[in-house]
Amino acid sequence: MPAGVGLYDLDTGKSGSLGVQGEGYSIRSSTDPTGRLISYTLKGDLHFIDLAKIR
């Protein structure tokens, strides 16, 4: 598996890639007060992940 940025669920052990290559990129994420949404900026574009939609 290539290096990159992903999510890992501690409760279920499931993981998934965000599609961000591991070399040359760094992302800083933040969550909303509910912990449901994660946002990050990559190459000037703002991305949101709704964790409730991941199955």
Buried (B, 14 or more C-beta within 10 A) or exposed (E): EEEEBEBEEEEEEEEEEBEBEEEEEEEEEEEEEEEEBBBBEBEEEEBEBEEEEEE
